[in-house]
């Protein structure tokens, strides 16, 4: 297998950025895998973590090796993967456009949207929903574990780390594409005019004892009401990496991964 950390100069963020990449160049017996371009899952970490979060806290690499899927894991800082107009912190554009283009150039990754997935945990789950819905021409599937979607799905907003500060004035942010509902509505409206337009399939899960449960239930119900292909599941568990690790096999089984 090939697990590496890479630094490159981001033109969108105007700084050097780290990413972790896993490529399934061989199977569990050390034999080379298929020569076709790799299906790829872009994985976003949660608040207070970085590009190492998934590798350090879960068995995602072993699971990805079993499935023969590539992983790209960027550092999103504490940005919520949104685009901040008054700074160089355009993390949504960075992940949704630049990172995909850069890594497809670096590695033997498929350029097909049906082979390109985005997922995340907590803040990263919010980011995956936001970016996947904003760039439906790029991502065919979205997975979100315990998504921090509460910023727009609860009123009043209850925060633990004052995360609402990243969004600016909420009454303005809720009407912008910082809010995943806005991009979802745009897709739904487009499909009413042209049913052939692409829309990502979505998998969401949240622990029954997670404080974000109600927000995840509400958002998944909204997506279903707007005609999206949504799978939503709840299991016993709190907001933690252990819950994520337990869900990984099911998530990878849900993704349309070729075997």
C-alpha positions in Angstrom: 0.0 0.0 0.0 1.0 3.6 -0.3 0.2 6.1 2.4 1.9 9.5 2.1 1.8 13.1 3.3 2.2 15.7 0.7 2.7 19.5 0.8 1.9 21.7 -2.2 1.2 25.3 -2.9 -2.5 26.1 -3.0 -3.4 28.9 -5.4 -6.8 29.2 -3.8 -5.6 29.4 -0.2 -2.4 31.2 -1.0 -0.3 29.0 1.2 1.4 25.7 1.5 -1.1 23.0 2.5 -0.7 19.4 3.7 -2.8 16.4 2.5 -2.6 12.7 3.2 -3.2 10.3 0.4 -3.7 6.5 0.4 -3.5 4.6 -2.8 -4.5 0.9 -2.9 -1.6 -0.2 -5.1 -1.7 -3.7 -3.8 -4.2 -5.9 -2.0 -3.9 -7.5 1.5 -1.7 -10.2 0.1 0.7 -7.8 -1.6 -0.6 -8.4 -5.1 -1.0 -5.5 -7.5 -4.6 -4.3 -7.9 -6.5 -3.2 -11.0 -4.8 -0.9 -13.5 -8.0 1.2 -14.0 -8.0 4.7 -12.5 -8.9 4.5 -8.8 -12.3 5.3 -7.4 -11.6 8.0 -4.8 -13.1 9.1 -1.5 -12.2 12.7 -0.3 -12.4 12.6 3.5 -12.8 15.7 5.6 -11.9 15.8 9.3 -13.8 17.4 12.2 -13.1 20.5 14.3 -9.7 20.6 16.0 -8.2 17.9 13.8 -6.1 17.9 10.6 -5.4 15.7 7.6 -4.2 12.9 9.9 -7.5 12.7 11.8 -9.0 9.8 9.9 -5.8 7.8 9.8 -5.0 8.3 13.5 -8.5 7.7 14.9 -10.0 5.0 12.6 -9.1 1.9 10.6 -10.1 3.7 7.4 -6.9 2.7 5.6 -7.3 -1.0 6.2 -11.0 -0.8 5.1 -10.1 1.2 2.0 -7.4 -1.4 1.1 -9.9 -4.1 1.4 -12.2 -2.2 -1.0 -9.5 -1.1 -3.4 -10.4 2.6 -3.1 -8.1 5.7 -2.9 -8.4 8.2 -0.1 -7.5 11.9 -0.2 -7.5 13.7 3.2 -6.9 17.4 3.3 -6.5 19.8 6.2 -9.4 22.1 6.5 -8.3 23.8 9.7 -11.4 24.9 11.7 -12.9 26.5 8.6 -16.1 24.4 8.3 -15.1 24.1 4.7 -16.8 27.3 3.7 -15.5 30.2 1.6 -14.7 33.3 3.6 -15.2 36.3 1.4 -12.9 38.7 3.3 -9.8 36.4 3.4 -7.9 33.8 1.5 -9.7 31.0 3.4 -11.8 29.7 0.5 -11.9 26.1 1.8 -15.0 25.1 -0.1 -13.4 26.0 -3.5 -10.1 24.5 -2.4 -11.7 21.1 -1.7 -14.4 21.1 -4.3 -12.3 22.2 -7.2 -8.6 22.7 -6.7 -7.9 19.6 -4.6 -9.7 17.4 -7.0 -7.9 18.8 -10.0 -4.5 18.6 -8.3 -4.8 15.1 -7.0 -6.2 13.8 -10.3 -3.0 15.2 -11.8 -0.8 13.7 -9.2 -2.3 10.2 -9.0 -4.1 7.6 -11.1 -7.6 8.7 -10.1 -10.8 8.3 -12.0 -12.2 11.6 -13.5 -15.7 10.2 -13.5 -18.1 11.8 -11.0 -19.6 8.3 -10.4 -16.2 7.2 -9.1 -15.6 10.4 -7.0 -17.0 10.5 -3.5 -16.8 13.0 -0.6 -17.3 12.3 3.1 -16.6 13.6 6.5 -17.2 13.5 10.3 -18.7 16.3 12.4 -17.4 19.6 10.9 -16.2 17.4 8.0 -19.7 15.9 7.6 -21.1 19.4 7.3 -18.3 20.2 4.8 -19.0 17.0 2.7 -22.7 17.9 2.5 -22.0 21.5 1.6 -19.3 20.8 -1.0 -20.9 17.7 -2.5 -24.1 19.6 -3.0 -22.4 22.7 -4.4 -20.3 20.7 -6.9 -22.7 17.9 -8.0 -20.9 17.7 -11.3 -17.8 16.5 -9.5 -19.1 14.2 -6.7 -21.5 11.3 -7.3 -21.9 10.3 -3.6 -21.8 12.0 -0.3 -21.3 10.4 3.1 -21.7 12.4 6.4 -21.2 11.0 9.9 -22.6 13.0 12.8 -22.6 16.1 10.6 -22.3 19.5 12.3 -25.3 20.7 10.4 -26.8 22.3 13.6 -25.7 25.8 12.6 -28.6 26.0 10.1 -30.9 23.3 11.4 -31.5 24.4 15.0 -32.9 27.6 16.3 -31.6 28.9 18.6 -28.2 27.6 17.7 -26.5 25.8 20.6 -22.7 25.6 20.1 -19.8 24.1 22.1 -16.9 25.9 20.5 -18.6 29.1 19.3 -18.4 27.5 15.8 -21.2 29.8 14.6 -18.5 32.6 14.4 -17.1 31.1 11.2 -20.3 31.9 9.3 -20.6 35.6 9.9 -24.1 37.0 10.2 -26.3 34.0 10.4 -29.3 35.7 8.8 -27.1 36.3 5.7 -25.3 33.0 5.8 -28.5 31.0 5.9 -29.4 32.5 2.5 -26.0 31.8 0.9 -24.3 28.6 -0.3 -22.7 28.4 3.1 -26.0 26.7 4.0 -26.2 23.3 2.2 -29.9 23.7 1.8 -29.3 26.5 -0.7 -27.3 24.3 -3.0 -29.8 21.4 -2.5 -32.7 23.7 -3.5 -30.7 24.7 -6.6 -30.2 21.1 -7.6 -33.9 20.2 -6.9 -35.1 23.2 -9.0 -32.8 22.3 -11.8 -34.1 18.7 -11.8 -37.7 19.9 -12.0 -36.8 21.5 -15.3 -34.5 18.6 -16.4 -34.7 15.3 -14.6 -31.5 14.1 -16.2 -29.4 16.6 -14.3 -26.9 15.0 -11.9 -27.6 14.9 -8.2 -25.4 13.0 -5.7 -26.6 10.1 -3.6 -26.3 10.8 0.1 -25.7 8.6 3.1 -26.1 10.2 6.6 -25.7 8.6 10.0 -25.7 9.9 13.6 -25.6 8.4 17.0 -28.8 8.2 19.0 -27.0 9.8 22.0 -25.3 12.5 19.9 -26.4 16.1 20.6 -26.5 16.7 16.8 -29.1 13.9 16.2 -32.1 16.2 15.8 -30.3 18.4 13.3 -29.2 15.4 11.2 -32.8 14.0 11.3 -34.2 17.3 10.2 -31.7 17.8 7.3 -32.0 14.3 6.0 -35.8 14.6 6.0 -35.5 17.9 4.1 -33.3 16.2 1.4 -35.8 13.4 1.0 -38.6 15.9 0.6 -36.7 17.5 -2.2 -36.3 14.2 -4.1 -32.7 13.3 -3.2 -31.7 9.7 -2.9 -30.9 9.6 0.8 -30.0 6.8 3.1 -30.2 7.8 6.8 -29.4 5.5 9.7 -29.2 5.9 13.5 -27.2 3.7 15.9 -26.4 3.8 19.6 -23.5 6.1 20.1 -22.2 9.5 21.0 -20.2 12.1 19.0 -16.8 10.5 18.8 -14.4 8.7 16.5 -15.3 5.3 17.9 -18.8 5.8 16.4 -17.2 6.8 13.1 -14.9 3.7 13.1 -17.9 1.4 13.7 -19.7 2.9 10.7 -16.9 2.7 8.2 -17.7 -0.8 6.9 -21.3 0.1 6.3 -20.4 3.4 4.6 -17.9 1.7 2.2 -20.5 -1.0 1.5 -23.0 1.7 0.6 -20.7 3.5 -1.8 -20.8 2.2 -5.4 -17.3 0.7 -5.3 -16.3 -1.8 -8.0 -14.9 -5.1 -6.7 
